[in-house]
Amino acid sequence: MKKMKLNYLNKKAFHNSMKIKNWNNPITPLVVYNDIKTQKILILKNNKGKAGIYRWTNIINYKSYIGSANDLRTRFWIYFSNNRLINSKMPIYKAILKHGYDNFKLEILEYCDPNIVLAREQYFIDLLKPEYNVLNVAGSTLGYKHTAETLTKFKTRQVSNKTRTNLAKAAKGRILTQEVRAKISKARTGIKLSDETKTKLSIIGVTKVGIAVKVKNIISN
């Protein structure tokens, strides 16, 4: 009786492993972390200062999430922050809270140059179509709907000069491929900006690249 039960469990485990491998889109990750809790320190240590693409996979329902970062260690710290998980509406955060780290595995799909990290993330999103990703364009928040409470927090939030500097450094040098630019442009089709917003954007643009110039038609004034 014990032997029959063992065979059944072995067959079930093999069946589950076949599902996890996702034969429709075979990907061989560079690194796989199957025990997130005990490997937490190792995950943070091995990915310090490295840019790349990662994937979280729920081993219960086989749903996944694909993300990228210029510093994976900093990004993974967020996933280990219980406060961040609780206060976020992102499906992957909610799934980790619901199922626990024991039911997830973390994979490093690729390490790459920071300048192409978004392009590579977009490649894997298009290829694997991860269910927990609510956005189809890497690096874009277009299409994501915040709650009224979150929007209020954004409007009243005070950002320090130090934070502004760090955000500027993180965005500096980021290059988007033509494909990603086209997808962002398509996603923005139909969005109308108010005259006030256009003026603010114009001022920001002038501040970055040059000076304002007024042109007057001397005939029509």
Secondary structure, DSSP 8 states (H G I E B T S, - for coil): -HHHHHHHHHHHHHHHHHHHH-TTS----SEEES-TTTTHHHHHHHTTT--EEEEEEETTT--EEEEEESSHHHHHHHHT-HHHHHH---HHHHHHHHH-GGGEEEEEEEE--GGGHHHHHHHHHHHH--TT---SSTT--TT----HHHHHHHHH----HHHHHHHHHHHTT----HHHHHHHHHHTTT----HHHHHHHHHHHHHHH--------TTT-
